[in-house]
Amino acid sequence: MRVKPAMTNMNNLFDVKGKVAVVTGGYGVLGSSISKHLAAQGAEVVILGRSANNAQKVLDEIAATGAKARFIVVDVLNLTALRQAKAEILAQFKKIDILINVAGGNVAGATLTADQPFFDMKLEDWEKVVNLNMNGTIYPCYVFGEVMAQQKFGSIINISSMAALSALTRVPGYSAAKAAVTNFTQWLATDMALKYGDGVHVNAIAPGFFIGDQNRALLINPDGSYTDRSKKILNKTPMNRFGDLSELNGAVQFLCSEAASFVTGVVLPVDGGFSAYSGV
Ligand SMILES: NC(=O)c1ccc[n+]([C@@H]2O[C@H](COP(=O)([O-])OP(=O)(O)OC[C@H]3O[C@@H](n4cnc5c(N)ncnc54)[C@H](O)[C@@H]3O)[C@@H](O)[C@H]2O)c1
């Protein structure tokens, strides 16, 4: 019979203790919150990012709780650096259980002003935002996913966006790249399961709207009031509020734990109902 034996310990379904979790962009707004949560749950967190100085704050915060994390300088678009990081992580831990691709986001010139024609956008900026969000997710999957295929276990979580599901004004390149992340998540999930069995999971989270450094100016006026864009977002969010960073933790932990043993290829919205609601 093609079924998995019944789970033996239903009390520890969400356990991530001792799992080795690589988090790209792990000192950004969403990434640091996720890294801190996984470390607090007993995972061995390895943060990958471009600046050791910028990583120090989250490393100190994690160390202050008695939990563990380390940092490796990696630009996610640099395959050589990704491969070196893979070798370092395997030398230390002998396995990689979790990869969370958080590095990404908008690029200034690729965000149109409200009245700016698409045809004025510089294609260099389009290429930058697509490259970061699409290849910046695919390259780590290429390098660390191979380890998981060989091990025959592991969980990859990519970060898609509401922009991948229906059109968000002003961010065409970001939207196209996040749609590619969604599609690639499904593709890789399928390929992994067909070729390597049921131990490697590839899923994505599509966060709704969480106020961070990249979108603050679009959402909050200098006087602290909501922009018109914010008001439109809240009107289309049945829960009528922005997300709190801590509200991503449950979805992340679920997708990288035994609780998701039969879940692959999904894109889980964490959005207060934004993607479910037509607005009417
Ligand atoms: N904030 C939101 O509401 C929201 C909503 C949907 C999706 N997202 C996505 O979540 C992810 C994190 O967003 P955030 O709001 O925390 O942004 P952030 O800017 O705080 O974090 C992004 C991180 O990625 C890193 N990064 C960028 N380019 C990199 C590169 N080439 N190599 C390595 N690291 C690189 C940055 O240094 C930063 O640490 C992004 O993919 C973003 O698109 C955010």
The ligand as an ORCA input file, in Angstrom:
! r2SCAN-3c Opt
* xyz 0 1
  N       7.058     42.991      4.108
  C       5.998     42.481      3.472
  O       4.831     42.855      3.699
  C       6.175     41.398      2.458
  C       5.057     40.888      1.819
  C       5.198     39.870      0.874
  C       6.450     39.366      0.596
  N       7.541     39.895      1.212
  C       8.816     39.294      0.865
  O       9.446     38.853      2.040
  C      10.851     38.907      1.858
  C      11.475     39.735      2.964
  O      10.929     41.030      2.942
  P      11.218     42.087      4.084
  O      10.040     42.989      4.136
  O      11.681     41.385      5.296
  O      12.413     42.889      3.401
  P      13.860     43.266      3.985
  O      14.467     44.223      2.999
  O      13.776     43.686      5.397
  O      14.635     41.878      3.906
  C      15.195     41.393      2.732
  C      16.545     40.831      3.052
  O      17.121     40.295      1.861
  C      18.487     40.698      1.820
  N      18.969     40.672      0.451
  C      18.601     41.457     -0.571
  N      19.320     41.164     -1.663
  C      20.142     40.152     -1.304
  C      21.119     39.401     -1.992
  N      21.403     39.630     -3.289
  N      21.780     38.429     -1.327
  C      21.513     38.181     -0.019
  N      20.598     38.857      0.681
  C      19.930     39.835      0.040
  C      18.492     42.094      2.420
  O      19.787     42.498      2.826
  C      17.532     41.903      3.585
  O      18.209     41.380      4.703
  C      11.086     39.467      0.466
  O      11.222     38.389     -0.440
  C       9.823     40.209      0.191
  O       9.585     40.331     -1.181
  C       7.446     40.889      2.132
*
